[in-house]
Amino acid sequence: MKLPEFEKQLAAFKTYLEMAYAQGFDDAAGAILAGAQARVMGQPQPQVPMPRPEAVPQRQFSPRGWTQAEDDFLREAWGKIPFRELSRTYNRSSGAVRVRGKALGLPKLHIGYQFPEAGQ
């Protein structure tokens, strides 16, 4: 390699390092510097292993459907039983119970809604 070519490559590496450091990539800047030194010294550069696609686990989500019996009970209990109790009954989150009620067209219950006492 001739001196002008070397100076161009060195200036490019310096600019790249300054940009990486300015953006907070301290580890990346160190790796780039090590690679530049190895290249300048004529040594082969280490190969960075790429992550294997199977190494990243993918979360499988399969929502549990609502049965007709659950829908019927929800229609009857809507406004009579608090969401917390319904969510325990269905083994679902209270948000899921609210969303299902909305999907069934049940009336919206405001935040301060007072559920009737259990004895009535």
C-alpha atoms as an extended CHARMM CRD file, in Angstrom:
* protein
*
       120  EXT
         1         1  MET       CA              0.0000000000        0.0000000000        0.0000000000  PROA      1               0.0000000000
         2         2  LYS       CA              1.3390000000        3.4090000000       -0.9070000000  PROA      2               0.0000000000
         3         3  LEU       CA              1.4870000000        6.2540000000        1.5880000000  PROA      3               0.0000000000
         4         4  PRO       CA             -1.3180000000        8.4160000000        0.0540000000  PROA      4               0.0000000000
         5         5  GLU       CA             -3.7110000000        5.4360000000        0.0490000000  PROA      5               0.0000000000
         6         6  PHE       CA             -2.7630000000        4.6310000000        3.6390000000  PROA      6               0.0000000000
         7         7  GLU       CA             -3.3890000000        8.2290000000        4.6970000000  PROA      7               0.0000000000
         8         8  LYS       CA             -6.8490000000        8.1960000000        3.0520000000  PROA      8               0.0000000000
         9         9  GLN       CA             -7.8090000000        4.9590000000        4.8210000000  PROA      9               0.0000000000
        10        10  LEU       CA             -6.4640000000        6.2490000000        8.1230000000  PROA      10              0.0000000000
        11        11  ALA       CA             -8.4450000000        9.4990000000        7.7600000000  PROA      11              0.0000000000
        12        12  ALA       CA            -11.6160000000        7.4810000000        6.9660000000  PROA      12              0.0000000000
        13        13  PHE       CA            -11.0950000000        5.2770000000       10.0230000000  PROA      13              0.0000000000
        14        14  LYS       CA            -10.5210000000        8.3530000000       12.1950000000  PROA      14              0.0000000000
        15        15  THR       CA            -13.7360000000        9.9920000000       10.9800000000  PROA      15              0.0000000000
        16        16  TYR       CA            -15.6970000000        6.7760000000       11.5220000000  PROA      16              0.0000000000
        17        17  LEU       CA            -14.2740000000        6.3900000000       15.0360000000  PROA      17              0.0000000000
        18        18  GLU       CA            -15.1150000000        9.9730000000       15.9540000000  PROA      18              0.0000000000
        19        19  MET       CA            -18.7050000000        9.5260000000       14.7720000000  PROA      19              0.0000000000
        20        20  ALA       CA            -19.0970000000        6.2570000000       16.6930000000  PROA      20              0.0000000000
        21        21  TYR       CA            -17.6470000000        7.7530000000       19.8610000000  PROA      21              0.0000000000
        22        22  ALA       CA            -19.8170000000       10.8730000000       19.5690000000  PROA      22              0.0000000000
        23        23  GLN       CA            -22.9130000000        8.6640000000       19.3710000000  PROA      23              0.0000000000
        24        24  GLY       CA            -21.8780000000        6.7360000000       22.4690000000  PROA      24              0.0000000000
        25        25  PHE       CA            -20.6320000000        3.5450000000       20.8780000000  PROA      25              0.0000000000
        26        26  ASP       CA            -17.5170000000        3.1070000000       23.0250000000  PROA      26              0.0000000000
        27        27  ASP       CA            -17.3670000000       -0.6630000000       22.4810000000  PROA      27              0.0000000000
        28        28  ALA       CA            -17.9370000000       -0.2730000000       18.7390000000  PROA      28              0.0000000000
        29        29  ALA       CA            -15.2050000000        2.3570000000       18.5640000000  PROA      29              0.0000000000
        30        30  GLY       CA            -12.7900000000       -0.0100000000       20.3380000000  PROA      30              0.0000000000
        31        31  ALA       CA            -13.6410000000       -2.8620000000       17.9680000000  PROA      31              0.0000000000
        32        32  ILE       CA            -13.2180000000       -0.6140000000       14.9310000000  PROA      32              0.0000000000
        33        33  LEU       CA             -9.8910000000        0.6300000000       16.2390000000  PROA      33              0.0000000000
        34        34  ALA       CA             -8.6840000000       -2.9350000000       16.8330000000  PROA      34              0.0000000000
        35        35  GLY       CA             -9.7750000000       -3.9060000000       13.3160000000  PROA      35              0.0000000000
        36        36  ALA       CA             -7.9980000000       -0.8870000000       11.8390000000  PROA      36              0.0000000000
        37        37  GLN       CA             -4.8040000000       -1.7090000000       13.7170000000  PROA      37              0.0000000000
        38        38  ALA       CA             -4.9310000000       -5.3250000000       12.5410000000  PROA      38              0.0000000000
        39        39  ARG       CA             -5.4840000000       -4.2060000000        8.9620000000  PROA      39              0.0000000000
        40        40  VAL       CA             -2.6390000000       -1.6900000000        9.0950000000  PROA      40              0.0000000000
        41        41  MET       CA             -0.3060000000       -4.2800000000       10.5860000000  PROA      41              0.0000000000
        42        42  GLY       CA             -1.1850000000       -6.7290000000        7.8210000000  PROA      42              0.0000000000
        43        43  GLN       CA             -2.8070000000       -9.2590000000       10.1310000000  PROA      43              0.0000000000
        44        44  PRO       CA             -6.0970000000      -10.9080000000        9.2370000000  PROA      44              0.0000000000
        45        45  GLN       CA             -9.0930000000       -9.2920000000       10.8590000000  PROA      45              0.0000000000
        46        46  PRO       CA            -11.1570000000      -11.4160000000       13.2440000000  PROA      46              0.0000000000
        47        47  GLN       CA            -14.5510000000      -12.4220000000       11.8970000000  PROA      47              0.0000000000
        48        48  VAL       CA            -17.5190000000      -11.3030000000       13.9760000000  PROA      48              0.0000000000
        49        49  PRO       CA            -19.9200000000      -14.2090000000       14.5000000000  PROA      49              0.0000000000
        50        50  MET       CA            -23.4390000000      -13.4380000000       13.3350000000  PROA      50              0.0000000000
        51        51  PRO       CA            -26.3060000000      -14.4410000000       15.6250000000  PROA      51              0.0000000000
        52        52  ARG       CA            -28.0940000000      -17.5690000000       14.5290000000  PROA      52              0.0000000000
        53        53  PRO       CA            -31.8160000000      -17.1210000000       13.8400000000  PROA      53              0.0000000000
        54        54  GLU       CA            -32.7120000000      -20.0540000000       16.0940000000  PROA      54              0.0000000000
        55        55  ALA       CA            -30.8270000000      -18.4410000000       18.9970000000  PROA      55              0.0000000000
        56        56  VAL       CA            -33.5800000000      -15.8220000000       19.4420000000  PROA      56              0.0000000000
        57        57  PRO       CA            -36.6730000000      -17.4520000000       20.9540000000  PROA      57              0.0000000000
        58        58  GLN       CA            -39.9530000000      -16.3610000000       19.4450000000  PROA      58              0.0000000000
        59        59  ARG       CA            -42.8980000000      -15.9720000000       21.7840000000  PROA      59              0.0000000000
        60        60  GLN       CA            -45.8840000000      -17.9580000000       20.6680000000  PROA      60              0.0000000000
        61        61  PHE       CA            -49.2260000000      -16.3640000000       21.5010000000  PROA      61              0.0000000000
        62        62  SER       CA            -52.4740000000      -18.1530000000       21.0880000000  PROA      62              0.0000000000
        63        63  PRO       CA            -55.4500000000      -16.3320000000       22.6080000000  PROA      63              0.0000000000
        64        64  ARG       CA            -57.9940000000      -18.4820000000       24.3370000000  PROA      64              0.0000000000
        65        65  GLY       CA            -61.4100000000      -18.0370000000       22.7980000000  PROA      65              0.0000000000
        66        66  TRP       CA            -64.5880000000      -17.2420000000       24.6800000000  PROA      66              0.0000000000
        67        67  THR       CA            -67.2760000000      -19.9190000000       24.8520000000  PROA      67              0.0000000000
        68        68  GLN       CA            -70.9780000000      -19.2900000000       24.4120000000  PROA      68              0.0000000000
        69        69  ALA       CA            -71.5480000000      -20.1430000000       28.0920000000  PROA      69              0.0000000000
        70        70  GLU       CA            -68.9600000000      -17.5490000000       29.1600000000  PROA      70              0.0000000000
        71        71  ASP       CA            -70.5900000000      -14.9250000000       26.9380000000  PROA      71              0.0000000000
        72        72  ASP       CA            -74.0460000000      -15.7080000000       28.3490000000  PROA      72              0.0000000000
        73        73  PHE       CA            -72.7960000000      -15.4860000000       31.9390000000  PROA      73              0.0000000000
        74        74  LEU       CA            -71.0030000000      -12.2220000000       31.1850000000  PROA      74              0.0000000000
        75        75  ARG       CA            -74.2090000000      -10.7160000000       29.7750000000  PROA      75              0.0000000000
        76        76  GLU       CA            -76.1120000000      -11.6910000000       32.9240000000  PROA      76              0.0000000000
        77        77  ALA       CA            -73.3860000000      -10.5560000000       35.3600000000  PROA      77              0.0000000000
        78        78  TRP       CA            -72.5200000000       -7.2790000000       33.5860000000  PROA      78              0.0000000000
        79        79  GLY       CA            -73.0090000000       -4.3930000000       35.9880000000  PROA      79              0.0000000000
        80        80  LYS       CA            -73.8200000000       -6.7230000000       38.8860000000  PROA      80              0.0000000000
        81        81  ILE       CA            -70.4250000000       -8.2980000000       39.5820000000  PROA      81              0.0000000000
        82        82  PRO       CA            -67.1470000000       -6.2690000000       39.6640000000  PROA      82              0.0000000000
        83        83  PHE       CA            -64.5980000000       -6.8720000000       36.9080000000  PROA      83              0.0000000000
        84        84  ARG       CA            -62.1100000000       -8.1890000000       39.4410000000  PROA      84              0.0000000000
        85        85  GLU       CA            -64.4920000000      -10.9810000000       40.4310000000  PROA      85              0.0000000000
        86        86  LEU       CA            -65.3740000000      -11.7640000000       36.8260000000  PROA      86              0.0000000000
        87        87  SER       CA            -61.6990000000      -11.9460000000       35.9010000000  PROA      87              0.0000000000
        88        88  ARG       CA            -61.1080000000      -14.4710000000       38.6910000000  PROA      88              0.0000000000
        89        89  THR       CA            -64.1080000000      -16.4910000000       37.5420000000  PROA      89              0.0000000000
        90        90  TYR       CA            -62.8680000000      -16.6150000000       33.9430000000  PROA      90              0.0000000000
        91        91  ASN       CA            -59.1570000000      -16.8330000000       34.8530000000  PROA      91              0.0000000000
        92        92  ARG       CA            -58.5100000000      -13.8380000000       32.5880000000  PROA      92              0.0000000000
        93        93  SER       CA            -57.3850000000      -10.2730000000       33.1550000000  PROA      93              0.0000000000
        94        94  SER       CA            -59.9630000000       -7.6310000000       34.0420000000  PROA      94              0.0000000000
        95        95  GLY       CA            -58.9740000000       -5.8300000000       30.8340000000  PROA      95              0.0000000000
        96        96  ALA       CA            -59.8790000000       -8.9260000000       28.8130000000  PROA      96              0.0000000000
        97        97  VAL       CA            -63.2800000000       -9.0210000000       30.5120000000  PROA      97              0.0000000000
        98        98  ARG       CA            -63.8830000000       -5.3340000000       29.6860000000  PROA      98              0.0000000000
        99        99  VAL       CA            -62.8190000000       -5.8240000000       26.0580000000  PROA      99              0.0000000000
       100       100  ARG       CA            -65.1120000000       -8.8320000000       25.7080000000  PROA      100             0.0000000000
       101       101  GLY       CA            -67.9900000000       -6.8500000000       27.1770000000  PROA      101             0.0000000000
       102       102  LYS       CA            -67.3600000000       -4.0990000000       24.6530000000  PROA      102             0.0000000000
       103       103  ALA       CA            -67.2400000000       -6.6760000000       21.8380000000  PROA      103             0.0000000000
       104       104  LEU       CA            -70.6020000000       -8.0450000000       22.9800000000  PROA      104             0.0000000000
       105       105  GLY       CA            -72.0860000000       -4.5280000000       22.9180000000  PROA      105             0.0000000000
       106       106  LEU       CA            -72.6560000000       -4.2900000000       26.6640000000  PROA      106             0.0000000000
       107       107  PRO       CA            -73.0240000000       -0.7690000000       28.1220000000  PROA      107             0.0000000000
       108       108  LYS       CA            -69.9160000000        1.0500000000       29.2880000000  PROA      108             0.0000000000
       109       109  LEU       CA            -69.5440000000        1.2940000000       33.0660000000  PROA      109             0.0000000000
       110       110  HSD       CA            -67.9330000000        4.5450000000       34.2040000000  PROA      110             0.0000000000
       111       111  ILE       CA            -65.0230000000        4.5970000000       36.6580000000  PROA      111             0.0000000000
       112       112  GLY       CA            -67.0610000000        5.4560000000       39.7470000000  PROA      112             0.0000000000
       113       113  TYR       CA            -69.7720000000        2.8700000000       39.0190000000  PROA      113             0.0000000000
       114       114  GLN       CA            -71.1300000000        1.3570000000       42.2450000000  PROA      114             0.0000000000
       115       115  PHE       CA            -71.8180000000       -2.3480000000       41.9120000000  PROA      115             0.0000000000
       116       116  PRO       CA            -74.8180000000       -3.5690000000       43.9220000000  PROA      116             0.0000000000
       117       117  GLU       CA            -74.0790000000       -5.3000000000       47.2120000000  PROA      117             0.0000000000
       118       118  ALA       CA            -73.7090000000       -9.0840000000       47.0740000000  PROA      118             0.0000000000
       119       119  GLY       CA            -76.7020000000       -9.6500000000       49.3680000000  PROA      119             0.0000000000
       120       120  GLN       CA            -79.2070000000       -7.8140000000       47.1670000000  PROA      120             0.0000000000
